Amino acid sequence: MSAPAALITGGTSGIGRATAELLHERGYRVMVTGRDSVAEAEQNLPPEIAVVRADARSLTDIDHAIDRAGQRLGTLDVLFLNAGISRVKSLAATDEADFDALFDINVKGTFFTLQKALPLLNDGASVILTIGAGTGIGAPAMVAAKGALLPLMRAAALELAPRRIRVNAVSPGAIDTPAYSRLGISRETLDSWGESIPLGRVGLPTDIAEAVAFLASDAAGYITGDNLVVGGGTGVGV
């Protein structure tokens, strides 16, 4: 019996990369896709982890990634739909390009990657989406794009239940990833956020990786259509 296989989108840095490394350590065969940090990931990830350059907004790239996954992994036991972007802009400052990028990558990319991966998913597989602990709070366009994933996840969970494919979400709070520096958020600002988090710190990519590994495992075998918030207490009482 071959080792279980996992495909991780947005897996070349941050949360996706930490999850790839953790699943690899636990015996999974892993492939990651990404648009950024691809060469660095190819150089520094364990050689057994396949790295494929793919832009989540491009259906051509999605088709290529799924084809490569079929060739490399055969079938999938885990699909972690983690590719996404953020745009921290006010309602007034958001332009059409910002709006389109948010929905193309976060929503369209997630939807069509799941759709195109369906033939590879084994019965009983686990699908996990990255959403966000702050969904409903923050930049309106970003909130709208991330928030659209929650009903998508639940509808997919119902549709795929006859195949015993579980579909869940993980919602990270403030996590120390390269995404924040790309948004222009300083290390000092990120550290200061930890002071307002009940557990007293911002999260690490490994915190989310552990949650994803749980949802992917048989230990979560009776969980589907659920959203696991991993935010150090963010949102408690809201």
Beta strands, then each sheet from edge to edge (+ up, - down):
strand 1: 5-9
strand 2: 29-34
strand 3: 50-53
strand 4: 76-81
strand 5: 121-130
strand 6: 166-172
strand 7: 227-230
sheet 1: 3+ 2+ 1+ 4+ 5+ 6+ 7+
end
